[in-house]
Amino acid sequence: MQSSTLQFLRNLEKNNNRDWFNENKTIYQEAQQDVVYFVEKLIEEMANFDEELVKLDAKKSLFRIYRDTRFSKDKSPYKTNFGASLGMGKGSQKAGYYLHIEPGKSFLGGGIYMPEPSVLKAIRKEISAFGEEFKMILEKDDFRNYFRGLSVEDKLKNVPQGFEKDDKMAEFLKLKHFIVTHPVSDDLLLSESAPKEIANVYKAMKPLVDFLNAI
């Protein structure tokens, strides 16, 4: 990735308004194309362990940079990051991978975020029924090398209805999202080895993604 791409995002954070953005539209387009090229290289590396990803269109995987401000107090018109969905997000109810590029705040994500109620219930049933298999995934050395556990954002205080309170997987059943994240430094993003190193992190996520997609 080019350092100019991260610099564009830094400048956008300081000048988050339409006039500045329109004056720098060409720079934005160059940064966006740089991210598309980076994601293409990343998909090539990830296809070594997940052939399904070959079908992805790098450009279509990017989220729009324009913010939906209709229901937000923050009326800044633009996101200050580039995001790419690699089989995850954009309304999908399928687990996959996510790339977030933001100076000093970049990270990799994997799993499923905000599944609809029917999907969430199915995942919980799978975890309850195959708890040992699920825990083995989370306890693998390569998984633990990169992740500190599943996100506890919005976690319930009690075991959800339909499950026993003393279920051995009770703490996991309280989760509403099944995702893991791993921070990425600016230095790594700018290195030639970035696609390969990032793909290795996603490879460690794959058993979790596969488990969530097996329902």
C-alpha positions in Angstrom: 0.0 0.0 0.0 1.2 3.5 -0.8 1.9 5.9 2.1 -0.1 8.5 0.2 -3.3 6.5 0.8 -2.9 6.7 4.6 -2.0 10.4 4.2 -5.2 11.0 2.3 -7.2 9.6 5.2 -5.3 11.7 7.7 -6.1 14.8 5.7 -9.7 13.8 5.3 -10.0 13.4 9.1 -8.9 17.1 9.4 -11.0 18.3 6.5 -14.2 16.2 6.6 -16.3 18.5 4.4 -17.7 18.4 0.9 -15.7 21.3 -0.4 -12.3 19.9 0.6 -13.3 16.4 -0.7 -14.4 17.7 -4.1 -11.2 19.7 -4.4 -9.2 16.5 -3.7 -11.4 14.0 -5.6 -8.5 12.9 -7.8 -6.4 12.1 -4.8 -9.3 10.1 -3.3 -9.7 8.1 -6.5 -6.0 7.3 -6.5 -6.2 6.2 -2.9 -9.3 4.1 -3.6 -7.6 2.4 -6.5 -4.5 1.7 -4.3 -6.8 -0.1 -1.8 -8.5 -2.0 -4.6 -5.0 -3.2 -5.8 -4.0 -4.1 -2.3 -7.2 -6.1 -1.8 -6.6 -7.9 -5.1 -3.2 -9.0 -3.8 -4.7 -10.0 -0.5 -7.4 -12.1 -2.2 -4.7 -13.9 -4.2 -2.9 -14.8 -1.0 -6.1 -15.9 0.8 -7.2 -18.1 -2.1 -4.4 -20.4 -1.1 -6.5 -21.6 1.8 -10.0 -20.6 0.7 -10.7 -21.1 -3.0 -14.2 -19.5 -2.7 -12.5 -16.1 -2.4 -11.3 -16.2 -5.9 -14.8 -15.2 -7.0 -14.6 -11.9 -5.1 -14.4 -8.6 -7.0 -11.9 -6.4 -5.1 -13.6 -3.2 -6.1 -17.1 -4.4 -5.2 -15.8 -5.5 -1.8 -15.1 -2.0 -0.7 -17.6 -0.1 1.4 -18.7 3.4 0.2 -16.7 6.2 1.8 -19.9 8.3 2.1 -21.6 8.2 5.5 -25.3 7.8 6.1 -25.9 10.7 8.4 -29.7 10.6 8.6 -29.9 9.1 12.1 -26.6 10.3 13.4 -25.7 13.4 15.5 -22.3 13.4 13.7 -23.0 15.0 10.3 -19.5 14.5 8.9 -20.2 13.4 5.3 -17.3 11.0 4.9 -15.8 8.0 6.7 -12.2 8.4 7.6 -11.3 4.8 6.7 -11.4 2.3 3.8 -13.3 -0.9 4.6 -13.5 -4.1 2.6 -15.9 -7.0 3.1 -14.4 -10.3 2.1 -17.5 -12.4 2.3 -18.7 -10.5 5.5 -21.0 -7.6 6.0 -23.0 -5.5 3.6 -26.1 -7.2 4.8 -24.7 -10.7 4.4 -25.8 -13.3 6.9 -22.7 -15.3 6.2 -19.5 -15.3 8.2 -16.4 -14.0 6.4 -13.5 -11.5 6.7 -13.2 -7.8 7.0 -10.4 -5.3 6.4 -10.4 -1.9 8.1 -7.8 0.7 6.9 -7.4 3.8 9.1 -4.1 5.4 10.1 -3.2 4.2 13.5 -6.4 2.2 13.9 -6.4 -0.4 11.2 -7.5 -3.9 12.0 -8.6 -7.3 10.6 -11.9 -8.8 11.5 -13.5 -12.2 11.0 -16.7 -14.0 11.8 -20.3 -12.6 11.7 -21.5 -9.3 13.0 -25.1 -8.5 14.0 -26.7 -11.8 12.6 -30.4 -11.6 12.2 -32.4 -13.4 15.0 -33.0 -16.6 13.2 -29.3 -16.9 12.2 -28.2 -15.9 15.8 -30.4 -18.6 17.3 -29.1 -21.2 14.8 -25.5 -20.3 15.7 -26.2 -20.6 19.4 -27.8 -24.0 18.9 -24.7 -25.2 17.0 -22.4 -23.9 19.8 -24.5 -25.6 22.4 -24.6 -28.9 20.5 -20.9 -28.9 19.5 -19.3 -27.0 22.3 -16.1 -29.0 22.5 -15.4 -28.6 18.8 -16.1 -24.8 19.1 -13.7 -24.5 22.1 -11.0 -26.4 20.3 -11.1 -23.8 17.5 -10.7 -21.0 20.0 -7.9 -22.8 21.8 -5.7 -23.6 18.8 -2.2 -22.1 19.0 -2.3 -20.2 15.7 -5.7 -18.7 16.7 -4.5 -17.7 20.2 -1.4 -16.1 18.6 -3.5 -13.5 17.0 -6.8 -13.2 19.0 -7.7 -12.7 22.6 -11.2 -14.2 22.2 -14.5 -13.3 20.7 -16.0 -9.8 21.0 -18.2 -9.3 24.0 -19.9 -6.2 22.5 -23.6 -6.2 23.5 -23.2 -9.4 25.4 -26.3 -10.5 27.3 -26.3 -10.7 31.1 -28.4 -13.9 31.1 -28.5 -17.1 29.0 -31.0 -16.4 26.2 -34.4 -18.1 26.1 -34.5 -21.6 24.8 -31.2 -22.7 26.4 -30.5 -24.2 29.8 -28.9 -21.8 32.4 -26.3 -24.3 33.2 -25.3 -25.0 29.6 -21.6 -25.6 29.5 -21.4 -23.0 26.7 -23.5 -20.5 28.6 -21.0 -17.6 28.3 -20.8 -18.0 24.5 -24.5 -18.3 24.2 -24.8 -14.8 25.7 -22.9 -13.3 22.7 -24.8 -11.4 20.0 -21.8 -11.2 17.6 -19.3 -13.8 16.8 -16.3 -11.9 15.7 -12.5 -11.6 16.4 -10.2 -8.7 15.5 -6.5 -8.2 15.2 -4.8 -4.8 15.0 -2.6 -3.9 12.1 0.2 -1.3 12.2 0.7 1.4 9.6 4.2 0.0 9.0 2.8 -3.4 8.2 0.3 -2.0 5.7 3.1 -0.2 3.9 5.4 -3.2 3.7 5.7 -5.4 0.6 4.9 -8.5 2.7 1.6 -7.0 4.0 -0.8 -9.2 1.8 1.0 -12.4 2.8 1.2 -11.5 6.5 -2.4 -10.4 6.7 -3.6 -13.5 4.8 -1.9 -15.6 7.5 -4.0 -13.9 10.2 -7.2 -14.6 8.1 -6.0 -18.2 7.7 -6.1 -18.5 11.5 -9.6 -17.2 11.5 -10.9 -19.7 8.9 -11.9 -22.6 11.2 -14.1 -20.1 13.1 -15.6 -18.8 9.9 -16.2 -22.4 8.7 -17.9 -23.4 11.9 -20.3 -20.4 11.8 -21.1 -21.1 8.1 -21.9 -24.8 8.8 -25.3 -24.0 10.4 
